[in-house]
Amino acid sequence: MENIFDQAIAEKLTNELDRDTVMMILGSFLEECRQRPATMQQAINDKNYDDLMREAHSMKSSAASFGAMKMSKLGEKIEFACRENNFEDARKYFNEVEDVTSETLSALESWKNQKAA
């Protein structure tokens, strides 16, 4: 099982960029996280697996940048399932997105608040 949040990755990002820049980028990422489940659900409803694959790829990449490893791995699974035209698995993995998103938001918001203090 993947860790929800690898703080070392976020700390490395903070050391490479200034704190204000990281907080601004993190704010955008958190907003994307809040919107992504609905966007992915719409792609599934529309049977638009190209859009689902793109959303999953974005989720995988941006989550990894902030150390949200469980979310990144889930995005990777959905993306791979779409690439393989395995839409049953893509939908199955999508069922985890809301819970993983909630856990990730909580962990990253906590880290953000700690850094802002």
C-alpha positions in Angstrom: 0.0 0.0 0.0 1.3 3.4 -1.0 1.8 6.2 1.5 -0.7 9.0 1.2 2.0 11.7 1.5 5.8 11.5 1.3 6.7 14.7 3.1 10.4 14.4 2.0 9.3 15.0 -1.6 7.4 18.1 -0.6 10.3 19.3 1.5 12.7 18.8 -1.4 10.4 20.9 -3.6 10.3 23.6 -0.9 14.1 23.6 -0.7 14.5 23.9 -4.5 11.9 26.7 -4.9 11.0 29.5 -2.5 8.2 28.7 0.1 5.8 31.3 -1.4 6.1 29.7 -4.9 5.5 26.2 -3.5 2.5 27.4 -1.5 1.0 29.1 -4.6 1.6 26.0 -6.8 0.2 23.7 -4.0 -2.9 25.9 -3.8 -3.5 25.3 -7.5 -2.9 21.6 -7.1 -5.3 21.3 -4.2 -8.0 23.0 -6.3 -7.3 20.6 -9.2 -7.7 17.7 -6.7 -11.1 19.0 -5.6 -12.3 19.2 -9.2 -10.7 16.1 -10.7 -13.1 13.4 -9.4 -16.1 15.1 -11.1 -14.2 15.6 -14.3 -13.2 12.0 -14.3 -16.7 10.9 -13.5 -18.0 12.9 -16.5 -15.5 11.3 -18.8 -16.7 7.8 -17.6 -20.3 8.8 -18.0 -19.5 10.0 -21.6 -17.4 6.9 -22.2 -14.6 9.3 -23.2 -11.7 7.2 -22.1 -9.2 9.5 -23.9 -10.2 12.3 -21.5 -10.1 9.9 -18.6 -6.6 8.8 -19.5 -5.5 12.4 -19.8 -7.0 13.3 -16.4 -5.3 10.2 -14.9 -2.0 11.1 -16.4 -2.3 14.7 -15.0 -3.2 13.3 -11.6 -0.3 10.9 -11.6 2.3 13.5 -12.5 1.1 16.4 -10.4 0.5 14.3 -7.4 4.0 12.8 -7.6 5.5 16.3 -7.7 4.0 17.0 -4.2 4.7 13.6 -2.7 1.0 12.4 -2.9 2.2 8.9 -3.8 -1.1 7.0 -3.3 -2.9 9.4 -5.6 -0.1 9.2 -8.1 -0.1 5.4 -8.2 -3.9 5.4 -8.6 -3.6 7.8 -11.5 -1.0 5.5 -13.0 -3.3 2.5 -12.7 -6.3 4.3 -14.3 -4.0 5.7 -17.1 -2.6 2.2 -17.8 -6.0 0.6 -17.8 -7.2 3.2 -20.4 -4.1 2.7 -22.6 -4.8 -1.1 -22.6 -8.5 -0.4 -23.4 -9.4 -2.1 -20.1 -12.3 0.1 -19.2 -13.7 -2.2 -16.6 -10.4 -1.9 -14.6 -10.4 1.9 -15.2 -13.8 2.2 -13.7 -12.9 -0.1 -10.8 -9.8 2.0 -10.0 -11.9 5.2 -10.4 -14.1 4.0 -7.5 -11.1 4.7 -5.2 -10.5 8.3 -6.4 -12.8 10.1 -4.1 -11.5 8.4 -0.9 -7.8 8.9 -2.0 -8.5 12.5 -3.0 -10.0 13.2 0.4 -7.1 11.6 2.3 -4.6 13.4 0.1 -6.3 16.8 0.6 -6.3 16.3 4.3 -2.6 15.4 4.4 -1.5 18.2 2.1 -3.7 20.8 3.8 -2.1 19.8 7.1 1.4 20.1 5.7 0.6 23.5 4.1 -0.8 24.8 7.4 2.3 23.6 9.2 4.5 25.4 6.7 2.5 28.6 6.8 2.8 28.8 10.6 
